[in-house]
Amino acid sequence: MADFFFFTDVESIVSQDVADRFGPISDFEYRADTKFNVSSNSKAYAVCDSFVLVQRDSSSGINIILKPVVQPDFNIGQIAYFIYRGIDPNSLVSGSNVAVRTNNDLTEKIWHNQEVTDTNSETGPNIPSVASIGLAYSSSGVDELLVPDSNTIESVFFKVDEYQLPLISAGEHIGDFIGGSIKCGFEIIIERVGIDPTMKIARAQEHLITITNLLGTTNYEKFLHFHKKEEILNYIDPVAFYGLFSHSKVGLKLKSTASATFTITDLILKFQNKNRIYLDLRNEYDYSFNYYYQYGSSLGLSFDPEDTSLTIPAFDFYIENASSTTSYGSWPIFIIENQGVIELSENELHGKLFLKIPDENNVLKSVYFLEGRKDGKERGINKNGESNRFEFPTLEEPLVSCSSWIYDDSGTPRFGASYIFAKLVFDNTTDYEGFFHPGEAIIDHLYSITKLKVDFFDRGDEDVALKAYQNGTTIERNEYPEHCGELYGATLGLAKDAESYVFFTHANQDSIGRYRKESAQPNFTFVTALHKNYSDFFLLLVKLTGALDIDVREIEDDSETHKTLRMVNTSLDLLENKIEPSMFDCLQFSHDEYDELINLVNTSNFIPGFDVYFAVKPEDTIVQEMNLFQWRQVQITLEGLEFVPGTSDTELRKKTVETGIFLKTSIPKFA
């Protein structure tokens, strides 16, 4: 398993000031990093194996940005970057060159790489330039060294030039935090669909998210205000990140002069947020659960299963950010702070929480826990081969429970810093309140054409450019009314090759849950239509998965032949498959069609900067009858939000645009 380390020498950290803690400062300001002081220069260590980029901050220090190549085993989202702020420039650079090799492991590695380059090119010896750690890239650079603040961090890591950014190993010494009165910082950025952090963040001395637009009174004004606040979900509290290692199989290592024996509590006691649990509830679009005004406005929370009068925080539109002592205003996350434990889990190492999810329209189907223990035990695959990440509340038994780690606070068991992260799955066949809700087809609102991008991965038509997000969405597959339904977390992505753009999803194998249906209206899925033959992306997919192949079928319609595909098993051992073929969905468009769709988005009066999704509109024409299925024609549509002035409080509403792109596909006869 991969190694993970604490980011500095814990004994050098000075007890943190309240103003430096991660999280809400007021209703209009939120700190996205954690600030701290060290008593004297303190070593910075790589959290895990990572690529390294170094940038100057807006003052006299430098920042180190790590792009990890491994991930911890807890499910708060893929870590995109670790940012270390307040690094002493003398620990890494000397003028325009890299500092002496003996300073730390990073300088040693750069000097070694330079020697290898000199030997291979039969030149030198040369002193390595700061360009070898990315420090030559700046907002005032010339030619290929010009990297404006507006450029994405990812575009720099994937930049093609003569320098390859170095790869550092977990626990290696990568520089020194400046000691004394200088405020240092540490930030963790999470991957989310369509979120591309910029170099402005990488170069900042600190990171505060400031809300400038007022709340307003209309739905449109409220939506703009709270949409900006969604940005905080791109960041996680470093203290809670390390708290999650309390139940990680990976474990955590410490590079320090302190004792080799330590607890997670030892690492976080000097931080103000040592007792904070973050309750992060998302909707099926990966926004906070009531982002589209769909699901009600009250959340039940209790720590005692015998307490029927649940604590219900008041909020409108969002869960409020609140604790037992302080209210910070409306933010899209809930904070539980300084909470004692009433009921312990079976192993007595975790405390229980009980939730009553708002469901005013009676459409809640399941709560999908990505992070949050089940009675102190790991969530994942149970003995029946199904995921126990799903909880199914009912009107008769509306509570769902989860648990988090605790520690002994002077004889009182308290919750330690952690995250409980869940996505809510709602019935997509019921009409209910709200100006935007799921459609009936599985792919309805699954792919956002405005969010999924692969631009900076593109190396020309000879390669497959691909970007994917694990647990990017949740899917309910409910095709056969007499069978069990299936819920699962899915990887969501976009690929571009020489022939086409392919939007795709597939189930994550540890997150497939099944439930018994009674009279649920089935939704429908369909196989993709092909333009010529399956393209390079599908060939790559077959190669990577090993036990899958592609079944191509031809459909005749008025003397015209249409090609469609399905993923199929080639092995009887289903464990060989990294992708379950019956849970693979995609939409494929030619390059010309994709360009037309982008133009249609830009000219259709959707609200700029917000999601526009694909949906399907079945046509009446039946092409072919096949057992339980019909081959029918469907039209691809685009669905998003529009602002309609002069319509009072309903001025924000869903907009549907027909694209004129038709597919021939199979749909269950009962759909």
C-alpha positions in Angstrom: 0.0 0.0 0.0 1.0 3.6 -0.6 2.6 5.6 2.3 1.1 8.8 3.7 2.9 11.3 6.0 2.1 14.3 8.2 3.1 17.4 6.3 5.7 18.8 8.8 7.3 18.2 12.2 4.3 18.3 14.6 6.4 19.4 17.6 7.3 22.6 15.9 3.7 23.8 15.3 2.6 26.6 17.6 -1.0 26.3 19.0 -3.2 27.7 16.3 -5.0 31.1 16.5 -8.8 30.9 16.0 -8.6 33.3 13.0 -6.3 30.8 11.2 -8.6 27.8 11.2 -10.1 26.3 8.0 -13.8 27.1 7.4 -16.4 29.8 7.7 -15.4 33.2 9.1 -18.7 35.0 8.4 -21.7 34.6 6.1 -19.5 36.1 3.3 -16.0 34.8 3.9 -14.6 31.3 4.1 -11.0 30.1 4.7 -10.0 27.4 2.2 -6.6 26.6 3.8 -5.4 26.3 7.4 -2.8 28.8 8.6 -0.3 28.2 11.4 3.1 29.2 12.8 6.1 27.1 13.5 8.5 28.0 16.3 11.6 27.9 14.0 12.2 26.7 10.4 10.4 23.4 10.1 10.8 20.7 7.5 8.0 20.3 4.9 7.4 16.6 4.0 5.6 15.2 0.9 2.3 13.8 2.0 2.5 11.1 -0.6 4.2 10.2 -3.9 3.6 13.3 -6.0 4.8 15.5 -8.9 6.2 18.9 -7.6 5.6 22.4 -8.8 7.2 25.4 -7.1 5.8 29.0 -7.4 6.6 32.4 -5.8 3.9 33.8 -3.7 2.8 37.4 -3.7 5.3 38.3 -1.0 8.8 37.0 -0.3 8.0 33.3 0.2 7.4 30.4 -2.2 4.7 27.8 -2.4 5.0 24.1 -3.2 2.2 22.4 -5.1 2.0 18.6 -5.0 -0.1 16.6 -7.5 -0.5 13.2 -5.9 -0.1 10.0 -8.0 -1.7 7.8 -5.2 -4.8 8.3 -3.1 -5.8 7.4 0.5 -8.4 4.7 0.9 -11.2 7.0 2.3 -13.8 8.4 0.0 -14.0 12.2 0.4 -13.1 12.6 -3.3 -9.8 12.3 -5.2 -7.1 14.7 -3.9 -6.1 17.0 -6.7 -3.4 19.1 -5.0 -1.7 19.7 -1.7 -0.4 23.3 -1.4 2.3 24.3 1.1 2.5 28.0 1.8 5.2 30.1 3.5 8.2 28.0 2.3 11.7 29.6 2.8 13.1 30.3 -0.7 16.6 29.7 0.6 15.7 26.0 1.2 15.1 25.5 -2.5 16.7 28.2 -4.6 19.8 30.3 -4.9 19.3 33.2 -7.3 18.2 31.6 -10.6 19.5 28.2 -9.7 18.4 25.4 -7.5 20.0 25.5 -4.0 22.8 23.1 -3.0 21.9 19.5 -3.2 22.4 18.9 0.6 19.5 21.2 1.6 16.8 18.5 1.3 15.6 15.5 -0.7 14.0 17.6 -3.5 17.2 19.6 -4.2 19.2 16.3 -4.1 16.8 14.8 -6.7 17.1 17.9 -9.0 20.9 17.8 -8.8 20.9 14.1 -9.6 18.6 14.6 -12.6 20.9 17.3 -13.9 23.9 15.0 -13.7 22.0 12.3 -15.6 21.1 14.9 -18.3 24.7 16.1 -18.5 26.0 12.6 -18.9 23.5 11.7 -21.6 24.1 14.9 -23.5 27.9 14.8 -22.9 27.9 18.4 -21.5 28.4 20.1 -18.2 28.7 19.9 -15.4 25.8 22.3 -15.2 24.0 23.9 -12.2 20.3 23.0 -12.3 18.0 26.0 -13.1 14.9 26.9 -11.1 13.0 26.1 -14.3 13.5 22.4 -13.4 11.0 22.8 -10.5 8.6 25.1 -12.4 9.7 28.3 -10.7 10.4 30.0 -14.1 6.7 29.9 -15.0 5.2 33.2 -13.9 2.5 35.7 -14.8 5.3 38.0 -16.2 7.2 35.3 -18.1 8.1 35.4 -21.8 6.9 33.0 -24.5 6.5 29.4 -23.0 7.3 30.7 -19.5 4.3 33.0 -19.5 1.6 31.4 -17.3 -1.1 33.9 -16.3 -2.9 33.6 -13.0 -6.0 32.6 -14.9 -4.4 29.4 -16.3 -5.3 26.1 -14.5 -2.8 24.4 -12.3 -3.4 21.2 -14.2 -2.4 22.8 -17.5 1.1 23.5 -16.0 1.6 20.0 -14.7 0.7 18.7 -18.2 2.7 21.4 -20.0 5.1 20.0 -22.7 8.5 21.6 -22.8 12.1 20.7 -22.1 11.6 20.4 -18.3 9.8 17.5 -16.7 8.5 18.4 -13.2 10.1 16.1 -10.7 8.4 13.2 -8.9 9.0 13.1 -5.2 8.4 10.1 -2.8 6.1 10.1 0.3 7.8 11.5 3.4 10.7 13.1 1.6 11.9 16.5 2.7 10.8 19.1 0.1 11.7 22.5 1.7 11.3 24.4 5.0 8.4 26.3 6.5 9.5 29.8 7.7 9.6 29.9 11.4 8.7 32.8 13.8 5.9 35.3 13.1 5.4 34.4 9.4 2.1 32.6 8.8 2.5 29.4 6.9 -0.3 27.5 5.3 -1.5 24.1 4.1 -4.3 23.5 1.7 -6.0 20.4 0.2 -8.0 20.7 -3.1 -10.4 18.0 -4.1 -11.3 17.0 -7.7 -14.8 17.8 -8.7 -16.4 17.7 -12.1 -15.7 20.9 -14.0 -13.7 22.5 -11.2 -10.2 23.7 -12.4 -8.2 25.5 -9.8 -6.1 28.3 -11.2 -2.5 29.5 -10.8 -3.9 32.4 -8.8 -4.6 30.0 -6.0 -1.3 28.3 -6.4 0.6 31.6 -5.9 -1.6 33.1 -3.1 -0.2 33.7 0.4 -3.5 32.6 1.8 -6.8 31.5 0.3 -10.0 33.2 1.4 -13.3 32.7 -0.6 -15.2 35.9 -0.5 -18.9 36.3 -1.5 -19.5 39.7 -3.1 -23.0 39.4 -4.4 -25.8 39.9 -1.8 -28.4 37.3 -1.1 -31.2 39.3 -2.7 -34.9 38.4 -2.6 -35.7 36.6 -5.8 -34.9 33.0 -6.7 -32.4 34.2 -9.3 -30.5 36.4 -6.9 -30.5 33.7 -4.3 -29.3 31.1 -6.8 -26.3 33.3 -7.9 -25.4 34.0 -4.2 -25.5 30.4 -3.1 -23.9 29.0 -6.3 -20.8 31.0 -5.5 -20.8 29.4 -2.0 -20.6 25.9 -3.6 -16.9 26.7 -4.3 -16.1 25.7 -0.7 -16.9 22.1 -1.5 -13.7 22.0 -3.6 -11.6 22.1 -0.4 -11.3 19.9 2.7 -10.1 20.8 6.2 -6.5 19.4 6.5 -7.2 18.6 10.2 -10.2 16.5 9.3 -8.2 14.9 6.5 -5.7 13.6 9.0 -8.5 12.7 11.3 -9.8 10.2 8.7 -6.6 8.2 9.0 -7.9 7.1 12.4 -9.7 4.3 10.6 -7.7 4.0 7.4 -6.2 0.7 6.4 -3.2 2.7 4.9 -2.3 4.2 8.3 -0.2 7.3 8.6 3.5 7.9 9.2 5.4 10.6 10.9 8.8 12.1 10.0 9.8 13.8 13.2 12.2 14.0 16.0 9.3 13.2 18.3 8.6 9.7 19.6 7.9 7.1 17.0 4.7 6.2 18.7 1.9 8.7 18.2 -1.9 8.9 17.8 -4.0 10.9 15.4 -5.0 13.0 18.4 -1.3 13.9 19.0 -1.1 15.3 15.4 -4.2 17.6 15.6 -4.4 18.8 19.2 -2.7 22.1 18.4 -5.3 22.9 15.7 -8.6 24.7 16.5 -10.7 22.3 14.4 -9.6 19.1 16.3 -13.3 18.5 17.3 -15.0 19.4 14.0 -17.1 16.9 12.0 -18.2 18.1 8.6 -21.5 16.7 7.3 -21.4 17.0 3.5 -24.6 16.0 1.8 -24.8 16.2 -2.0 -27.5 15.8 -4.6 -27.2 13.6 -7.7 -25.4 16.5 -9.5 -22.7 16.6 -6.9 -23.9 20.0 -5.5 -25.2 20.5 -2.0 -28.4 18.6 -1.6 -30.9 21.4 -2.0 -29.0 23.3 -4.7 -32.0 23.2 -7.1 -34.7 23.8 -4.4 -35.8 20.2 -4.8 -35.9 18.4 -1.5 -37.1 20.5 1.4 -35.5 22.7 4.0 -35.0 20.9 7.2 -32.4 18.4 8.4 -32.9 16.2 11.5 -29.7 15.5 13.5 -29.4 13.7 16.8 -26.8 11.8 18.8 -29.3 9.9 20.9 -31.5 7.2 19.2 -34.0 7.6 22.0 -34.4 11.3 21.3 -37.4 11.6 19.0 -37.3 15.4 18.9 -34.3 15.7 16.6 -32.2 18.8 16.5 -33.3 20.6 13.4 -31.2 23.5 12.3 -33.1 26.3 10.5 -31.9 27.0 7.0 -33.3 28.1 3.7 -31.8 26.6 0.5 -28.7 25.2 2.2 -27.7 23.4 5.4 -26.4 26.1 7.7 -22.8 26.0 8.9 -23.3 25.8 12.7 -21.9 24.4 15.8 -22.9 24.0 19.4 -21.7 27.5 20.2 -21.4 29.6 17.0 -23.4 30.2 13.8 -21.5 31.3 10.7 -24.3 31.8 8.3 -25.5 29.8 5.4 -22.9 27.6 3.7 -23.4 24.3 1.8 -22.1 22.1 4.6 -22.9 21.4 8.2 -20.4 21.6 11.0 -20.7 19.6 14.3 -18.3 21.0 16.9 -17.2 20.1 20.4 -19.8 17.3 20.5 -19.7 14.7 23.2 -20.7 11.1 22.4 -23.9 9.6 23.7 -24.0 6.2 22.0 -20.9 4.2 21.0 -20.5 1.8 18.1 -20.1 -2.0 18.7 -16.3 -1.6 18.8 -16.6 1.4 21.2 -14.1 3.3 19.1 -16.7 5.3 17.2 -19.6 7.5 18.2 -23.0 7.3 16.4 -25.0 10.1 14.6 -28.6 9.8 13.5 -29.9 11.7 10.5 -33.4 12.5 9.2 -33.0 13.7 5.7 -35.5 16.3 4.4 -38.0 14.6 2.1 -41.0 16.9 1.9 -42.1 15.5 -1.5 -41.6 11.8 -0.4 -39.1 11.1 -3.1 -36.0 10.1 -1.2 -34.8 6.6 -2.2 -31.5 6.2 -0.6 -28.5 7.8 1.3 -25.2 6.7 -0.3 -22.4 7.0 2.2 -19.0 7.5 0.6 -17.4 8.3 4.0 -19.0 7.7 7.3 -18.7 4.3 9.1 -21.5 1.9 9.6 -21.7 1.2 13.4 -17.9 1.7 13.5 -17.2 -0.8 10.7 -15.9 -0.1 7.2 -18.4 0.5 4.4 -17.9 -1.5 1.3 -18.8 -4.9 -0.1 -20.7 -7.2 2.3 -20.7 -11.0 2.4 -23.5 -11.1 -0.3 -21.3 -9.2 -2.7 -23.4 -6.0 -2.4 -22.4 -2.6 -1.1 -23.4 -1.5 2.4 -22.8 2.1 1.5 -26.5 2.6 0.9 -29.1 3.3 3.6 -32.8 3.1 2.8 -35.0 5.3 5.0 -38.7 4.9 5.0 -41.7 6.9 6.3 -42.0 4.4 9.1 -38.2 4.4 9.9 -36.9 7.7 8.6 -33.6 7.7 10.5 -30.3 6.6 9.1 -27.2 6.2 11.3 -23.5 6.5 10.7 -20.5 6.8 13.0 -17.2 8.6 13.3 -14.0 8.3 15.4 -13.7 9.5 19.0 -11.0 10.3 21.4 -10.7 10.7 25.2 -10.8 14.5 26.0 -9.9 14.5 29.7 -12.3 11.7 30.5 -15.0 12.8 28.0 -15.4 10.9 24.7 -15.7 13.4 21.9 -15.9 13.2 18.2 -12.5 13.9 16.5 -12.0 15.9 13.3 -13.5 14.0 10.4 -15.9 14.0 7.4 -19.2 12.3 6.8 -19.8 12.5 3.1 -23.0 11.2 1.5 -25.0 11.6 -1.7 -28.8 11.5 -1.8 -30.6 9.4 -4.4 -34.1 10.5 -5.2 -36.9 9.0 -7.2 -36.6 10.2 -10.8 -40.1 9.3 -11.9 -42.1 11.5 -9.4 -43.0 15.1 -10.3 -42.2 17.3 -7.3 -41.3 20.9 -6.3 -38.2 22.6 -7.6 -37.2 24.1 -10.9 -34.8 21.3 -12.0 -35.2 17.6 -11.4 -34.0 14.4 -13.0 -35.5 12.9 -16.1 -36.6 9.3 -16.7 -33.7 8.1 -18.8 -30.5 7.0 -17.1 -28.5 9.5 -19.1 -30.8 12.4 -18.5 -28.7 15.1 -16.7 -25.8 12.6 -16.4 -23.3 14.5 -18.6 -22.7 18.2 -18.4 -21.4 19.5 -21.7 -20.3 22.7 -20.0 -18.3 21.0 -17.3 -16.6 17.9 -18.8 -13.5 19.1 -20.7 -10.3 17.5 -22.0 -8.8 20.5 -23.7 -5.4 20.6 -22.1 -4.9 16.8 -22.4 -5.3 17.0 -26.1 -2.1 16.0 -28.0 -3.7 15.7 -31.4 -5.8 13.0 -33.1 -3.2 10.3 -32.6 -3.9 10.0 -28.9 -6.9 9.5 -26.6 -7.4 12.5 -24.3 -9.4 11.4 -21.3 -10.6 12.9 -18.0 -12.5 10.9 -15.4 -13.9 11.5 -11.9 -14.4 8.6 -9.5 -17.8 8.8 -7.8 -18.7 11.7 -10.0 -22.3 10.7 -9.9 -24.9 8.2 -8.6 -27.1 6.1 -10.9 -30.3 4.2 -10.3 -30.7 1.4 -12.9 -34.3 0.2 -12.8 -35.0 -1.4 -16.2 -37.1 -4.5 -15.3 -40.1 -4.0 -13.0 -40.1 -7.6 -11.8 -36.4 -7.5 -10.6 -34.4 -5.7 -8.0 -33.4 -2.2 -8.7 -29.7 -1.2 -8.5 -28.0 1.9 -7.2 -24.4 2.6 -7.6 -21.7 5.3 -7.4 -20.2 5.8 -10.9 -17.1 7.1 -12.5 -18.0 10.0 -14.9 -15.8 11.1 -17.7 -15.1 12.4 -21.2 -12.8 11.1 -23.8 -11.7 12.6 -27.1 -10.0 10.6 -30.0 -9.5 11.0 -33.7 -13.2 10.3 -34.5 -15.3 11.4 -31.6 -16.1 12.7 -28.2 -17.4 10.1 -25.8 -19.2 10.9 -22.5 -19.2 7.8 -20.3 -20.0 6.4 -16.9 -19.3 3.0 -15.3 -20.1 1.6 -11.9 -17.5 1.5 -9.1 -17.3 -2.1 -8.1 -17.4 -1.5 -4.3 -20.6 0.7 -4.5 -23.3 -1.4 -6.2 -26.3 -1.7 -4.0 -29.5 -3.6 -4.8 -33.0 -3.1 -3.4 -36.4 -4.9 -3.9 -38.9 -2.8 -5.9 -42.6 -3.1 -5.6 -44.4 -0.9 -8.1 -41.6 1.4 -9.3 -41.9 2.9 -12.7 -38.8 1.7 -14.7 -36.4 4.1 -16.1 -34.7 3.3 -19.4 -31.2 3.2 -20.7 -29.9 2.7 -24.2 -26.9 1.7 -26.2 -25.0 4.3 -28.0 -25.1 4.9 -31.7 -21.8 4.8 -33.6 -20.8 7.0 -36.5 -18.5 4.6 -38.3 -16.9 2.0 -36.1 -16.0 2.1 -32.5 -13.2 4.5 -32.0 -9.8 4.5 -30.3 -11.3 5.2 -26.9 -13.3 2.0 -26.9 -10.2 0.0 -28.0 -8.3 1.5 -25.1 -11.1 0.7 -22.7 -11.1 -3.0 -23.8 -7.3 -3.1 -23.4 -7.4 -1.6 -19.9 -10.2 -3.7 -18.6 -8.9 -7.0 -19.9 -12.1 -9.1 -19.6 -14.5 -7.0 -21.7 -15.2 -6.8 -25.4 -17.5 -4.8 -27.6 -20.6 -6.2 -29.2 -21.5 -4.3 -32.4 -25.1 -4.6 -33.8 -26.5 -3.3 -37.0 -30.1 -2.0 -37.3 -31.8 -1.6 -40.7 -34.0 1.4 -41.1 -35.3 2.5 -44.6 -32.3 0.8 -46.2 -29.9 2.6 -43.9 -27.7 0.7 -41.6 -27.0 2.0 -38.0 -24.3 0.6 -35.8 -24.7 0.3 -32.0 -22.6 -1.2 -29.3 -22.7 -2.9 -25.9 -20.0 -3.8 -23.5 -20.0 -7.6 -23.0 -18.1 -10.1 -20.7 -15.4 -12.3 -22.2 -14.7 -14.1 -18.9 -16.9 -16.2 -16.6 -15.0 -14.8 -13.6 -16.8 -11.5 -13.0 -14.1 -10.4 -10.6 -11.7 -10.1 -13.6 -13.8 -7.2 -14.8 -12.8 -3.7 -13.7 -16.0 -2.5 -15.3 -19.4 -4.1 -15.0 -20.6 -4.2 -18.6 -24.3 -3.8 -17.8 -23.5 -0.7 -15.9 -21.5 1.1 -18.6 -23.3 4.0 -20.4 -22.1 6.5 -22.9 -23.0 9.1 -25.5 -20.8 9.4 -28.6 -20.6 12.5 -30.9 -18.5 13.2 -33.9 -16.2 16.2 -33.8 -18.6 18.2 -36.0 -21.6 17.3 -33.8 -19.8 18.3 -30.7 -18.8 21.7 -32.1 -22.5 22.2 -33.1 -23.6 21.4 -29.6 -21.1 23.8 -28.0 -22.4 26.5 -30.4 -26.0 25.7 -29.5 -25.2 26.0 -25.8 -23.6 29.5 -26.4 -26.5 30.8 -28.4 -29.6 29.4 -26.5 -29.8 31.9 -23.6 -28.8 29.4 -20.9 -27.4 31.2 -17.9 -23.6 31.5 -18.6 -21.3 29.6 -16.3 -24.0 27.1 -15.2 -24.5 23.4 -16.1 -26.1 22.4 -19.4 -26.9 18.7 -19.5 -27.8 16.1 -22.1 -31.2 14.5 -22.0 -33.1 12.3 -24.5 -36.5 12.7 -26.0 -38.0 9.4 -27.4 -39.7 9.7 -30.8 -42.9 7.9 -31.7 -41.2 5.9 -34.5 -40.5 2.2 -33.7 -37.7 0.9 -35.8 -37.6 -2.7 -34.8 -39.3 -5.0 -32.2 -37.0 -7.4 -30.2 -38.4 -9.5 -27.4 -38.5 -7.1 -24.3 -37.1 -4.2 -26.2 -38.0 -1.9 -29.1 -35.5 -0.2 -31.3 -36.7 3.4 -31.4 -35.4 6.8 -32.4 -34.5 9.3 -29.7 -33.5 12.9 -30.1 -30.7 14.4 -27.9 -31.7 17.6 -26.1 -29.9 20.1 -24.0 -31.3 21.1 -20.6 -30.2 23.9 -18.3 -31.4 27.0 -16.6 -32.6 30.3 -18.0 -33.5 33.6 -16.5 -36.9 35.0 -17.5 -37.2 38.6 -16.5 -40.5 39.9 -15.3 -41.9 36.6 -14.0 -41.8 37.5 -10.3 -40.3 34.7 -8.1 -40.4 32.1 -10.8 -37.9 33.9 -13.1 -35.4 31.0 -12.8 -36.6 27.9 -14.7 -35.5 24.9 -16.7 -34.9 25.4 -20.4 -34.9 22.5 -23.0 -33.4 22.9 -26.5 -33.7 20.3 -29.2 -30.4 19.6 -31.0 -31.6 17.8 -34.1 -29.2 14.9 -33.3 -31.1 11.6 -33.5 -30.0 8.2 -32.3 -31.4 4.7 -32.9 -31.4 2.8 -29.6 -33.1 0.1 -27.6 -35.7 1.0 -25.0 -37.7 -1.4 -22.8 -41.2 -1.9 -24.2 -42.8 -0.8 -20.9 -40.9 2.5 -20.8 
